[in-house]
């Protein structure tokens, strides 16, 4: 891990269920409305991301229906494992990071899936290991949601067991030597007999190493338990801060936790979630966001009311398409209960109407840039140079044209500024992310 | 299901772990020794099978290491789900039948995997639902092997739950209508609240139907419990008889069981396992099989001893490369303890040496034809016309040249004789196998 490498940001892409981060973007003219079931399109988008040297695809997941499909597209792909496999077969360099629950999988099955995928992608797989805290998911597995303590207890064991199974086929013992007749050295393919409180598995898992040894672990979720899990295992962390200060503090905490667990701070890459709408002008970008808002008038009314509450004002009866009068803005106060409030107030004070303020994405679940490619590049540069993040998990409003805009317009700007690599540094995800080869457990 | 259709045999192909059915065939000059990890090769072989109009690939599986890799290639692919996905993306018509355990999977996860794969393959997936009776597999899941009664109790519930989840997204409600803004009709996407003794799952599984509705079920395993499971659910059965009489009786039993469960007998297709070595002459084919036997002298000695026991003779000290003297053959008796014994004795009596008798595959786990393409076609025709089987699950000794030989030499013979289709009858696996569209549970 050289200093040189550390100076450039790493970027992973979220296509969500194939549309992007805005759950009504499927209605835009640019959208392919049945993208959810269209694997050809999914693969094409991944190929475009690879052309833009995006480090990896990142797929969130919860094994349950988690939003209302009457008007919204799904929050997750039909199946991340199958999407990753399809993309792996049609790309050469881009990494593939999938979210798989430690609560709602069997360790042996998941170890097998991910190692196989790592072998056939020639070392490009990462595993975002999450405990899953959704009751609807638990119900799909005939369970009530276990306590946080139990879920994290199981998560630690689950990762240990998976990494143990990954190592149960020794390095360098896949011989397939026609002369001697030795296919493998069975002395180095051994059961692990893992006996935890939550997980027991014998092994061996009969799969040889990939080019990167085994997939790196990612983590998401800012609880103390989550940070501890990341400190022990994670090479990448998916983070959700809304401000640079929050992001810096979180990153420092993660780096300290890695060191506390006997690892190098630089072994953890923090990827901050970030959403964008790119157009030729800011006004054009805002117009697209207004359209997304207007697709659902009921929800828009709710969002306006919430925006009012964020800045201490009652928006009942106002014309939301007009900027607020100065007298109102002087009374407005950012609500400390929502970290996004200062940004909302700032936009209102810039003279944007409540609708246009919402169109800035001020109540999205990530920071949002709505504007030109330069606006997006500027944002990423500011956060990166402030030490807020090692990289970004970018989420286009609509993937079907958003990836193209990012790859063709933002990536060259970042490259010109020396902030983003000109090409993949190697063949494997570990090489892309400047992580050491790893095979088996780290401890 | 027309009579016309029923007159032709259906063929599925087993590539086993990528080499074929002989676990030392990886040492043959024609073999690619690292085929186990070579997904490109696996996909190429599937494409060749599709060129030959093979109805489907069939992948057996046990989630455990089940043979000795010191000298043998593995019994199973690294991961059938990932292999099926890779093949699905690179082919258009061939079906994909994978074996997945009802004991060592979560119903929700497997329902999701298989339905997703069915959607992206446009309706080409089948599921061979097995209970798995291997202790080593149980140990990989922290379990002791459950009783047969429990395993089959769980299997019935597991299939019911999976089919319930498959139907939990209503037909025709994936609307994605940009004009009305309705993405799906949530009134028709409903939990199933399945509450069994072994399986509980709520759903819904948020995935729309494939072109065939949902994957057909396959079954394997000749116990009364297995036959009952097939009678309730199976559209295809993988069978292991050694003689035509045995096969006919088994097929009749399955057909009767389907009717007992309120289904049409023709809804069950029996696929008999069958292995082959094809060469330009029988002697050449036998030479290849001798080479396979000679790769392991210790095992060869054991096999010779077993062959002796099968025909009531002691082979200690004989020259196994010489035919047995007439005096010995007159004393020989087929051992009733092994259904393969009459065939072994028959070959010895034809004047083949013990080695060449073994080279005929008389103690393989399926009937074997070692000879020319015509010999193979004759065998399949005899069994098919005798009513022994609706089709065959063919296993080449080495897939790397065996599929080519079958597709290029045997398939045209079968087609010329009117025994095998000239092209796929439709787009989906159900169409290929003459099965009705199905969505949800049959009962």
Contacts between the chains, C-beta under 8 A, distances in Angstrom:
chain1	res1	chain2	res2	distance
A	24	B	181	7.7
A	26	B	176	6.4
A	26	B	178	7.5
A	26	B	183	6.6
A	27	B	178	4.9
A	27	B	181	6.0
A	31	B	178	7.6
A	33	B	176	3.9
A	33	B	177	7.6
A	33	B	178	5.6
A	34	B	174	7.4
A	34	B	176	5.1
A	36	B	174	7.9
A	36	B	176	7.6
A	37	B	119	5.3
A	37	B	120	7.6
A	37	B	174	7.3
A	37	B	208	6.3
A	39	B	89	7.3
A	39	B	120	4.2
A	43	B	89	7.7
A	63	B	108	6.1
A	63	B	109	6.8
A	63	B	112	7.0
A	65	B	189	7.3
A	65	B	204	5.7
A	65	B	205	7.9
A	65	B	206	4.4
A	68	B	186	6.6
A	69	B	183	5.2
A	69	B	184	4.2
A	69	B	186	5.8
A	69	B	189	6.5
A	69	B	206	6.7
A	70	B	182	6.4
A	70	B	183	6.6
A	70	B	184	6.7
A	70	B	185	7.6
A	70	B	186	4.6
A	71	B	181	5.6
A	71	B	182	6.8
A	71	B	183	5.9
A	72	B	183	6.2
A	73	B	183	5.9
A	74	B	206	5.8
A	78	B	112	7.4
A	78	B	115	7.7
A	78	B	116	4.2
A	78	B	119	6.5
A	78	B	120	7.8
A	78	B	206	8.0
A	78	B	207	5.3
A	79	B	112	5.4
A	79	B	113	5.9
A	79	B	116	3.7
A	79	B	117	7.7
A	81	B	81	7.1
A	81	B	82	7.6
A	81	B	113	6.8
A	82	B	81	7.6
A	82	B	85	5.1
A	82	B	113	6.7
A	82	B	116	4.8
A	82	B	117	5.7
A	82	B	120	6.6
A	85	B	82	5.1
A	85	B	85	4.1
A	85	B	86	6.2
A	85	B	89	7.9
A	86	B	85	6.2
A	86	B	89	5.2
A	86	B	120	6.9
A	89	B	39	7.2
A	89	B	43	7.7
A	89	B	85	7.9
A	89	B	86	5.2
A	89	B	89	5.6
A	89	B	90	7.2
A	90	B	89	7.1
A	104	B	106	6.8
A	104	B	108	7.6
A	104	B	109	7.3
A	105	B	106	7.3
A	105	B	109	6.8
A	106	B	104	6.9
A	106	B	105	7.3
A	106	B	106	6.9
A	106	B	141	5.9
A	108	B	63	6.2
A	108	B	104	7.7
A	108	B	140	4.3
A	108	B	141	6.0
A	109	B	63	6.9
A	109	B	104	7.3
A	109	B	105	6.8
A	109	B	109	7.8
A	112	B	63	7.0
A	112	B	78	7.5
A	112	B	79	5.4
A	113	B	79	5.8
A	113	B	81	6.8
A	113	B	82	6.7
A	115	B	78	7.7
A	116	B	78	4.2
A	116	B	79	3.7
A	116	B	82	4.9
A	117	B	79	7.7
A	117	B	82	5.8
A	119	B	37	5.3
A	119	B	78	6.5
A	120	B	37	7.5
A	120	B	39	4.2
A	120	B	78	7.7
A	120	B	82	6.6
A	120	B	86	6.9
A	136	B	202	7.3
A	139	B	201	7.6
A	139	B	202	3.8
A	140	B	108	4.3
A	140	B	201	5.3
A	140	B	202	5.5
A	140	B	203	6.6
A	141	B	106	5.9
A	141	B	108	6.0
A	141	B	200	8.0
A	141	B	201	6.8
A	142	B	199	6.8
A	142	B	200	3.0
A	142	B	201	6.0
A	174	B	34	7.4
A	174	B	36	7.9
A	174	B	37	7.3
A	176	B	26	6.3
A	176	B	33	3.9
A	176	B	34	5.1
A	176	B	36	7.6
A	177	B	33	7.6
A	178	B	26	7.5
A	178	B	27	4.8
A	178	B	31	7.6
A	178	B	33	5.6
A	181	B	24	7.6
A	181	B	27	6.0
A	181	B	71	5.6
A	181	B	295	5.9
A	181	B	296	7.4
A	182	B	70	6.4
A	182	B	71	6.8
A	183	B	26	6.6
A	183	B	69	5.2
A	183	B	70	6.7
A	183	B	71	6.0
A	183	B	72	6.3
A	183	B	73	5.9
A	184	B	69	4.2
A	184	B	70	6.7
A	185	B	70	7.5
A	186	B	68	6.6
A	186	B	69	5.8
A	186	B	70	4.6
A	189	B	65	7.3
A	189	B	69	6.5
A	199	B	142	6.8
A	200	B	141	8.0
A	200	B	142	3.0
A	201	B	139	7.6
A	201	B	140	5.3
A	201	B	141	6.8
A	201	B	142	6.0
A	202	B	136	7.3
A	202	B	139	3.9
A	202	B	140	5.6
A	203	B	140	6.5
A	204	B	65	5.7
A	205	B	65	7.9
A	206	B	65	4.4
A	206	B	69	6.8
A	206	B	74	5.8
A	206	B	78	7.9
A	207	B	37	8.0
A	207	B	78	5.2
A	208	B	37	6.3
A	295	B	181	5.9
A	296	B	181	7.4
